[in-house]
Amino acid sequence: MALLDETAGPAVLDRRGFLIMQAGLAAAIAERWLAVEPPKVNAALQGGRVDAVLLDCFEQRLPALRRMDASLGGGSVRSLVDAELRLVTDLLNQGSYSATAGNRLLSIAAELGRIAGWASFDAGFHAAAERYWFAALHAAHSASDRATGANILKCMSLQRVDTERPSEALRLADAARAGAKHAPPRVRAMLTTRLARTHAVLGESLACEKRLAEADAEMSHADEQPSPAWASYFDHAEYAAQVAACYLLLERHRASDHWLQQTLALQPAERSRDRATYLIWRAESVLNLGDVEHACALVSEAAPDVAATRSVRNHRRLLDIHGRLTAHRHPAALALDERVRSLLT
């Protein structure tokens, strides 16, 4: 409760674009989370009664927040999610509820903290993301919600990849997968592909391929069991994208291009930020295969969505591939240069 109270509100103001946890601490937390039995919510607090109708209301709002993040980018929604987390934290502190309702409220707080952390990460606020995820992990653990905790660790793992701490990323991804061994197949497939991706970052191709084979087997059963609402985004389009990410990291560009064609064909229109990401990834694969003109066309298609969303990660991806393409002095690259500059201006 203290962590949630210190995080909702103050974290959104933290504009440091770097990690604040010392090296190895996040992985140590992940491994402790894996080993310690969750406590139970006991006594009800003074204040208004938190009933099932109110809990349903909070849970029904979560998908809309996820959709807004996927469409608008983290910079546009992080304050909104923080306000929602602040309200839920106040109810946990001041409300009255049963142990069952308390667990549901803690799970809601955990998912809000995860979304707030992801939005902060996407917007380039790494310290804020760490604070949200650390508090969210504790909330999920207190609610005995292993699957949500594993999803939070999965997010933390990707942050470690982006901030060049691949060994720690691997430990986080491994703990996430181990902690969700009884989760539905869709969740296990999601966590296994993240583990495969960390192996790819480390250049461990055999370990990566082994995990991808496991993920493929898990994904083949994804529709056979109900999954948590937050896992619904991990459909076959997203699965294909994560497989492609592994092959892109391993510099197997034909395989990456094959999987990216699949994900772009299946990608829902409302996930404009992710679509832009995967267009840029495909442009990188195509460029490495020697087709500058096609790569320029893919980046040109991605550029409007990148410009329209507040996603620092996608802006950086666009600038990186744009710089690589313009170095070729190809007519298509020169035309792209004008387009990208006008959009970003």
Disulfide bonds with the S-S distance in Angstrom:
none
